[in-house]
Amino acid sequence: MTLRLTVLGTGYLGATHAACMAELGFEVLGMDVDPSKVGMLAEGRVPFFEPELEPLLRKHVESGRLRFTSSYAEVAAFGDVHFLCVGTPQRKGEYAADMRFVDGVVDGLAPHLDRPCLVVGKSTVPVGTAARLRERLTAAAPAGAQVELAWNPEFLREGFAVEDTLRPDRLVVGTDSAVAEATLREVYASAIASGTPFLVTDYATAELVKVSANAFLATKISFINAMAEVCEATGADVTVLADALGHDDRIGRKFLNAGLGFGGGCLPKDIRAFMARAGELGVDQALSFLKEVDAINMRRRGHVVDRARDMLGGSFLGKRVGVLGATFKPNSDDCRDSPALNVAGQIQLQGAQVTVYDPRGTDNARALFPTLNYASSSVEACEGADLVLHLTEWAEFREMDPAVLSDVVTEKRLIDARNALDPVRWRDAGWTYGALGRP
């Protein structure tokens, strides 16, 4: 008998996982407590932008392989495997993760689990969560110990989530149950057959894999940004430095791009939650370096603001600034903790008239920063600008002809805060080009 899968929580992770599991041939039931989100997904529409996702979701909604509901009872009756995909945001006023949504979905589902099944956590959680939730499930579920729990962290990159789900670079499963392992091997059979490593661990190790990966990635990004600060003080070029470091196979070139730093809804809050959990476990000194990683990252935003002020002669008052990019990264509409928006907001507060253009993120940006001006094109954003800031490395901006903006700006001054544009091309077009960590 083919397994039937459910996905609880249909945000970025859950909607992607549900559509991809349907693509792999499973019958899937997605569940969310938000009726408007359920209604939108049931029509084959995704409430956020992720390349390739909406056509995939619509395909399987239309085929009948993928459905959505708001009923825990329907989920329990339908599914053999239940994936928990709810968010773990940063707790207000603290570094720690807010576990209310994870606990809430377990408490909502458990009373309806009256037959053997497998619950699989995919959310990024503090180490120790899975062991706690197993006890919670066993105590509340009518089927008791016949309800098994495994932890299977997600490793999705926004902009590549469909690819990362269908063809993951590794699968990690935390469980001590042979039945749970066999069930997840069946779920992921196609990826395993294609050579994806399938690693079986205890709960704690599975939980630590995701947060450790994020901490390492954040450290690598902040390291090269720290080197950019040194390069600016010495006249060195951080892009050439990064290329040279990248040839060392112990280091590698990926994520050694100095710039404005990381943001989004995952990396910043995950490293902070990791530090908070280490403190609870009495090993806070082991992760004390992450405080500086976080500080370096946040310092990049203020540095770009300072560079922009200097380029404008020491004051933003009465100046017009065109901003290219609002999302925290390209190929996404996600503006949560976006360095680009943070910089734009700071500059506006210091007296400039700021106009922002982003290919996908305008609506989300406007919801977060309604007082900024928003444009429908790069040209419109830069009309009359005394300074242009490149803050999100969309392909549209990388490929732009400098002459397109030359005709509309007041002054041809540019700060490339992502080190993604061709400085020779812009300087040859008469622009004063500034970047981070470069002469």
C-alpha distance (Angstrom), angle and dihedral (degrees) to the residues before:
residue distance angle dihedral
M1 . . .
T2 3.81 . .
L3 3.78 114.1 .
R4 3.79 118.1 -111.2
L5 3.80 115.0 -142.1
T6 3.78 134.5 -155.3
V7 3.78 129.0 -165.1
L8 3.80 118.0 -155.0
G9 3.79 112.1 -156.9
T10 3.80 117.5 30.7
G11 3.77 102.6 -154.1
Y12 3.78 122.5 116.7
L13 3.82 95.2 -52.3
G14 3.80 97.9 36.9
A15 3.80 98.9 46.1
T16 3.80 90.5 48.5
H17 3.80 93.5 46.8
A18 3.81 92.5 47.7
A19 3.81 94.5 50.6
C20 3.81 93.0 45.1
M21 3.81 93.9 48.5
A22 3.81 88.0 52.6
E23 3.80 88.5 50.2
L24 3.81 87.9 55.1
G25 3.80 89.4 58.4
F26 3.81 104.1 -96.4
E27 3.77 128.2 130.1
V28 3.80 104.2 -118.1
L29 3.80 133.8 -166.8
G30 3.79 116.3 -165.9
M31 3.79 119.6 -158.1
D32 3.80 133.2 -163.8
V33 3.79 134.5 162.2
D34 3.83 90.1 -137.6
P35 3.84 106.4 88.7
S36 3.82 93.3 -164.2
K37 3.80 91.2 55.5
V38 3.81 91.0 47.4
G39 3.79 90.4 50.2
M40 3.79 93.4 49.8
L41 3.80 93.8 48.1
A42 3.80 91.5 45.9
E43 3.82 86.6 59.2
G44 3.79 90.5 53.2
R45 3.79 95.1 -105.1
V46 3.81 126.3 128.8
P47 3.84 118.9 -144.7
F48 3.81 92.4 -141.8
F49 3.79 137.8 36.4
E50 3.79 120.6 -95.9
P51 3.82 120.5 151.0
E52 3.83 114.1 -107.4
L53 3.80 94.5 1.1
E54 3.80 103.9 101.4
P55 3.84 96.3 51.0
L56 3.81 89.2 47.9
L57 3.79 93.1 49.0
R58 3.80 92.9 45.8
K59 3.80 90.8 49.7
H60 3.79 92.9 57.9
V61 3.80 96.4 38.8
E62 3.81 87.4 56.1
S63 3.81 92.2 46.3
G64 3.81 90.8 52.1
R65 3.78 92.6 -123.1
L66 3.82 91.6 112.0
R67 3.80 124.8 48.7
F68 3.81 135.8 164.4
T69 3.78 134.7 -141.5
S70 3.79 143.5 167.5
S71 3.81 94.1 -142.1
Y72 3.81 122.8 105.4
A73 3.82 88.8 -167.9
E74 3.81 91.4 56.3
V75 3.80 90.7 48.1
A76 3.82 92.6 51.3
A77 3.80 92.9 47.3
F78 3.81 93.0 47.6
G79 3.77 106.7 41.9
D80 3.78 138.2 74.8
V81 3.81 92.5 -178.9
H82 3.81 122.3 34.0
F83 3.81 118.2 -162.5
L84 3.81 116.6 -156.7
C85 3.81 108.3 -147.1
V86 3.81 104.9 161.1
G87 3.79 124.4 134.5
T88 3.80 129.0 -96.2
P89 3.81 103.6 -158.9
Q90 3.78 124.6 -177.5
R91 3.80 111.5 -81.8
K92 3.79 111.3 -110.2
G93 3.80 111.2 -96.0
E94 3.81 93.1 3.9
Y95 3.79 141.7 76.1
A96 3.82 93.7 -126.8
A97 3.81 124.6 101.8
D98 3.79 118.5 -102.1
M99 3.81 104.6 -123.7
R100 3.81 97.7 -177.5
F101 3.80 93.9 106.0
V102 3.80 94.9 49.0
D103 3.79 92.3 46.4
G104 3.80 90.5 44.1
V105 3.80 95.2 54.4
V106 3.81 91.6 47.3
D107 3.80 90.8 49.4
G108 3.81 90.6 47.8
L109 3.79 95.7 48.4
A110 3.80 103.5 37.0
P111 3.85 99.7 70.5
H112 3.83 89.1 58.1
L113 3.82 96.9 50.9
D114 3.80 101.3 102.5
R115 3.81 99.1 151.6
P116 3.81 136.9 47.2
C117 3.80 112.1 -71.4
L118 3.78 143.0 142.1
V119 3.80 124.1 -111.6
V120 3.81 112.9 -160.0
G121 3.79 122.3 -164.8
K122 3.81 115.8 -148.5
S123 3.81 99.7 163.6
T124 3.81 120.3 108.1
V125 3.80 103.9 -106.5
P126 3.82 140.2 168.8
V127 3.79 113.2 -88.8
G128 3.78 109.6 -92.2
T129 3.80 94.9 39.2
A130 3.82 97.1 106.7
A131 3.81 93.9 53.8
R132 3.80 90.0 49.4
L133 3.80 93.1 47.9
R134 3.80 93.4 49.0
E135 3.79 89.5 60.0
R136 3.79 89.7 46.3
L137 3.80 92.6 51.3
T138 3.80 94.8 45.9
A139 3.79 91.6 50.2
A140 3.81 96.2 47.6
A141 3.82 103.9 35.2
P142 3.83 118.5 88.5
A143 3.83 87.6 -140.1
G144 3.82 89.8 56.3
A145 3.79 114.6 -173.6
Q146 3.81 90.6 6.2
V147 3.81 85.8 78.3
E148 3.78 104.7 83.5
L149 3.81 126.9 -162.1
A150 3.81 128.5 -149.9
W151 3.80 130.1 173.5
N152 3.81 116.8 -135.5
P153 3.83 109.6 171.0
E154 3.78 120.5 -150.9
F155 3.80 122.7 -125.2
L156 3.80 100.8 -169.1
R157 3.78 124.0 156.8
E158 3.79 114.4 -151.6
G159 3.77 107.3 -115.2
F160 3.83 91.6 29.4
A161 3.81 101.3 48.7
V162 3.80 97.7 121.6
E163 3.80 92.1 50.2
D164 3.80 91.6 45.4
T165 3.82 91.7 52.1
L166 3.79 98.0 44.7
R167 3.81 95.3 38.8
P168 3.83 107.2 22.9
D169 3.81 121.7 -177.1
R170 3.82 89.8 -133.8
L171 3.79 140.6 -3.9
V172 3.79 118.8 -141.8
V173 3.80 121.2 -167.8
G174 3.78 123.9 -176.2
T175 3.80 110.7 -158.0
D176 3.78 143.1 118.2
S177 3.80 92.6 -153.2
A178 3.80 123.4 99.2
V179 3.81 88.8 -158.5
A180 3.81 92.3 54.3
E181 3.80 91.2 47.3
A182 3.80 92.2 49.7
T183 3.80 91.4 48.1
L184 3.79 93.4 52.4
R185 3.78 91.3 45.4
E186 3.82 85.8 58.1
V187 3.82 92.0 48.4
Y188 3.80 92.1 50.4
A189 3.81 97.4 34.5
S190 3.81 95.3 124.5
A191 3.81 94.1 51.8
I192 3.82 91.7 45.7
A193 3.83 90.4 49.5
S194 3.82 88.2 53.0
G195 3.79 90.7 56.9
T196 3.82 102.4 -95.8
P197 3.83 108.3 155.0
F198 3.83 112.2 -114.0
L199 3.79 110.0 -154.8
V200 3.81 120.3 -168.7
T201 3.79 115.7 -159.8
D202 3.78 141.9 155.2
Y203 3.81 118.3 -83.7
A204 3.80 96.4 -97.9
T205 3.79 94.7 51.5
A206 3.80 92.3 48.9
E207 3.79 90.5 51.3
L208 3.80 91.8 47.8
V209 3.81 95.0 49.7
K210 3.81 93.4 71.0
V211 3.79 98.5 43.0
S212 3.82 91.3 42.3
A213 3.80 91.0 52.1
N214 3.79 90.8 50.2
A215 3.80 91.9 46.8
F216 3.81 91.5 50.8
L217 3.81 92.3 47.6
A218 3.81 91.9 48.4
T219 3.81 89.8 48.9
K220 3.80 92.3 51.9
I221 3.81 92.2 49.6
S222 3.79 92.9 47.0
F223 3.81 91.4 46.0
I224 3.80 93.5 59.7
N225 3.81 89.9 43.5
A226 3.80 89.2 53.6
M227 3.82 87.7 51.2
A228 3.81 88.0 51.6
E229 3.80 88.7 59.6
V230 3.80 89.4 52.5
C231 3.81 91.1 46.3
E232 3.79 91.8 53.9
A233 3.81 89.9 51.9
T234 3.82 92.6 50.2
G235 3.80 104.9 33.1
A236 3.81 93.3 -111.9
D237 3.82 123.8 140.3
V238 3.80 114.2 -117.4
T239 3.82 93.6 -162.5
V240 3.81 91.8 59.3
L241 3.80 89.7 42.5
A242 3.82 89.9 53.4
D243 3.81 91.6 49.4
A244 3.80 90.6 52.1
L245 3.81 92.5 47.7
G246 3.80 91.0 46.8
H247 3.80 92.1 61.9
D248 3.81 87.8 66.6
D249 3.81 102.1 91.1
R250 3.80 89.8 -151.1
I251 3.81 88.1 64.6
G252 3.81 109.1 25.9
R253 3.80 128.6 -161.2
K254 3.80 100.3 -102.5
F255 3.81 115.6 111.2
L256 3.80 92.9 6.6
N257 3.78 91.8 117.1
A258 3.79 109.8 124.5
G259 3.76 116.2 -144.2
L260 3.76 145.0 99.1
G261 3.80 94.4 -21.2
F262 3.78 136.1 -123.9
G263 3.79 130.9 -50.4
G264 3.78 138.1 148.6
G265 3.76 133.4 110.9
C266 3.81 97.9 -62.3
L267 3.79 120.2 34.8
P268 3.83 100.5 51.1
K269 3.81 96.4 43.1
D270 3.81 93.3 41.4
I271 3.80 95.3 55.6
R272 3.81 90.2 46.0
A273 3.80 91.8 49.8
F274 3.82 88.6 48.6
M275 3.80 90.1 55.1
A276 3.79 91.2 47.3
R277 3.80 92.7 50.9
A278 3.80 91.4 47.8
G279 3.79 87.6 55.6
E280 3.80 91.2 51.5
L281 3.80 89.2 51.5
G282 3.80 92.4 49.5
V283 3.82 94.5 -114.2
D284 3.80 98.7 100.4
Q285 3.83 91.7 131.4
A286 3.80 89.2 64.2
L287 3.79 90.1 65.9
S288 3.78 100.4 31.9
F289 3.82 89.1 112.1
L290 3.82 88.3 67.9
K291 3.80 89.1 69.3
E292 3.79 88.9 64.5
V293 3.81 90.8 43.0
D294 3.80 88.1 55.9
A295 3.81 92.1 43.4
I296 3.82 93.5 51.0
N297 3.78 89.6 50.1
M298 3.80 94.4 50.2
R299 3.83 90.8 44.1
R300 3.81 90.3 62.6
R301 3.78 90.7 68.5
G302 3.77 94.5 54.7
H303 3.80 89.8 44.2
V304 3.80 92.0 57.7
V305 3.80 90.0 49.2
D306 3.81 89.8 51.3
R307 3.81 92.1 48.2
A308 3.80 90.6 49.7
R309 3.81 92.3 50.0
D310 3.80 91.1 49.5
M311 3.80 91.8 50.1
L312 3.80 88.5 53.3
G313 3.78 93.1 53.3
G314 3.79 99.6 -95.2
S315 3.81 103.4 -53.8
F316 3.80 139.9 65.9
L317 3.80 94.3 -157.8
G318 3.78 111.2 125.4
K319 3.82 93.1 0.3
R320 3.79 128.0 127.1
V321 3.81 118.1 -138.6
G322 3.80 124.9 -169.0
V323 3.80 114.7 -153.6
L324 3.80 122.5 -158.6
G325 3.79 108.6 -158.7
A326 3.80 137.1 21.8
T327 3.81 105.4 -178.0
F328 3.78 121.3 87.0
K329 3.82 90.1 -117.8
P330 3.82 137.4 1.8
N331 3.83 124.3 -89.6
S332 3.79 91.3 36.9
D333 3.80 138.2 83.6
D334 3.83 91.4 -146.4
C335 3.82 112.8 127.3
R336 3.81 98.0 168.6
D337 3.80 110.0 134.6
S338 3.81 88.2 -11.0
P339 3.82 113.5 -179.7
A340 3.81 88.7 -153.3
L341 3.79 94.2 56.9
N342 3.78 91.6 42.3
V343 3.81 91.1 55.8
A344 3.80 92.5 45.3
G345 3.80 90.7 50.4
Q346 3.81 93.8 48.3
I347 3.79 92.0 50.8
Q348 3.79 92.3 49.3
L349 3.81 90.9 50.4
Q350 3.81 88.2 54.7
G351 3.80 92.4 58.2
A352 3.79 109.3 -86.9
Q353 3.77 126.3 126.7
V354 3.81 102.2 -122.3
T355 3.81 125.9 -164.8
V356 3.80 119.7 -173.1
Y357 3.79 131.3 -159.7
D358 3.80 125.5 -173.3
P359 3.83 126.7 167.8
R360 3.82 93.8 -134.7
G361 3.78 112.3 1.6
T362 3.81 105.0 65.0
D363 3.81 97.1 105.9
N364 3.81 93.7 48.3
A365 3.80 91.4 43.4
R366 3.79 92.0 51.4
A367 3.81 90.5 51.0
L368 3.82 90.2 54.2
F369 3.83 99.1 36.8
P370 3.82 107.1 23.1
T371 3.81 93.9 164.8
L372 3.81 94.5 65.3
N373 3.79 120.0 90.8
Y374 3.80 116.4 -113.7
A375 3.79 129.5 -155.8
S376 3.79 134.2 -163.0
S377 3.82 95.3 -134.6
S378 3.79 142.7 21.6
V379 3.79 90.7 -108.5
E380 3.80 92.6 52.5
A381 3.82 91.7 48.1
C382 3.80 91.7 52.6
E383 3.80 100.5 43.3
G384 3.78 107.9 130.7
A385 3.81 92.4 -3.1
D386 3.78 120.9 161.1
L387 3.81 88.9 -163.4
V388 3.82 135.9 16.7
L389 3.80 121.4 -150.9
H390 3.81 121.6 -159.8
L391 3.82 103.3 -155.6
T392 3.84 107.4 155.8
E393 3.80 119.9 42.8
W394 3.80 100.8 -132.2
A395 3.81 113.9 164.6
E396 3.81 87.8 -121.8
F397 3.80 89.6 65.2
R398 3.81 96.0 41.0
E399 3.80 90.8 53.8
M400 3.81 96.1 43.0
D401 3.80 119.2 124.9
P402 3.85 106.8 -124.6
A403 3.80 88.8 -140.8
V404 3.82 89.3 67.2
L405 3.79 90.3 67.1
S406 3.80 96.5 32.2
D407 3.80 90.8 75.8
V408 3.81 95.9 53.8
V409 3.82 107.2 38.1
T410 3.79 124.9 87.6
E411 3.81 92.7 -141.6
K412 3.80 126.4 19.7
R413 3.80 97.0 -129.5
L414 3.81 122.9 136.9
I415 3.80 136.7 178.5
D416 3.79 112.5 -161.8
A417 3.80 99.5 -158.0
R418 3.82 91.7 178.2
N419 3.81 98.9 48.8
A420 3.80 86.6 -131.1
L421 3.81 103.0 120.1
D422 3.80 127.3 82.0
P423 3.82 106.0 -104.1
V424 3.82 93.6 -163.5
R425 3.78 91.7 54.7
W426 3.80 93.8 49.7
R427 3.80 94.8 43.4
D428 3.81 91.2 48.3
A429 3.80 86.7 55.3
G430 3.81 89.3 57.4
W431 3.79 99.2 -99.3
T432 3.78 125.9 141.9
Y433 3.80 98.1 -128.6
G434 3.79 122.8 -160.5
A435 3.81 127.6 179.3
L436 3.79 139.0 171.6
G437 3.78 118.2 -89.3
R438 3.80 94.5 -0.4
P439 3.80 131.7 105.3
